[in-house]
Amino acid sequence: MRTTKATYVSVEEALASIKSDDVIVSAMAAAEPREIVKNLHTIAHRVKNVTVTTCLPFEPAMYFNDPSYQHAFNMDGWFYTATMRKAQRHGAISFIPNHLHLAGAKRIAHQKPTVFIGTASLPDEHGYVSLSLSNVYEKQMIEAADLVILEVNPNFPRTFGDVELHLTEVDHLIKTDYEVPELPNAKPSEKDLKIGAWIAEKINDGDCLQLGIGGIPNAVAYSLMDKKDLGIHTEMFTTGLMALVKAGVVTGKKKQLHKGKHVAAFAMGTKELYDFIHNNPSVLILDGQWTNDPYTIGQNDNQVSINTTIEIDLTGQCASETIGHLQYSGTGGQADTAIGAQRAKNGRSFIALYSTAMVTNKETGEREEISKIVPFLKPGAAVSLSRNDVDHVVTEYGIAQLRGTSVRERVERLIAIAHPKFRDELLEEAKKLGYVF
């Protein structure tokens, strides 16, 4: 157990403490320690077999993007970003199948971290820092790691919840001053707004929300501006959710857990969002193992989960993280929140997707429109949300309620919200598969 306060070191001094066979865990998303990860490749000449486990990294770091460093580093990821998808091609990266609320605990059980690297707000007068933007697994890893290194930065918001950390729990601090990575608030498209409107019809005053990121969730938030006394218990606190709080739509008055507070496991969005959560006691960044636990989620009455998927088959299986066998993103908390919402009294879960996508035909090289509602998933596709756990499915053409339905009923309801040009084809395929008579 550490008994002395952390010492300030340079990036180079911090990197000097990393050795061969270390198991490094990095804070996720906007909480990623940029200066350490962008310079990690500089020690490749003296280390080998260093494993870096991370989630949603922003920095396109050379240690995993450049194949020449494979002898020194490998990356294991809980959720892929664009740079991670690219790195799949040369084998420097591997995916960790997970439900986000158990990602940290299961990883520790498999492989104890030797080093944790992350970010924090500046120390206060009592010797505490805030982990600021994420506690999905960070606090668990800090407690398990032998060495803890944090980049402290005046631009990172000081948040509250389970994120406070005394300097006796940290080994090294690095002074930094870069801007917090931002995620632009995606402007909803016409399709997004149609989907948002369909979902908004099913949201009642006093409901408790979980929203993801992107055009569709933003459109849902935009469509909820006429609601009252909504609550937030979510995996990710977004700019769209912040807008609902600022507009007075979200008050949290009707929640059963943390009444009046806006609960999340991490935050990511615009500078306006980061300014809003700074020193704001109404926003709680709590341990993801608790926040995302379906049992926890189900304790809020009227909990509503809204997520997206890449592809869904006619029985309701959702492939939300892969395109065929290629990893595209991750399961994240999709199953956590969808199952948790349905455990709640009057809870509901929504999976949203466009009815079609434009793809390149491998034979002709031409762009063509395909249905995202399909007879069966692409070969190798991972099922992120099983058909047993799907509730409502939404496209721009409407809502298919699948809870409790048979395969025959699912086929009929999903075809009804598919793009009209593919409905006859989907019905014929369903007949061939024996799903309908």
Disulfide bonds with the S-S distance in Angstrom:
none
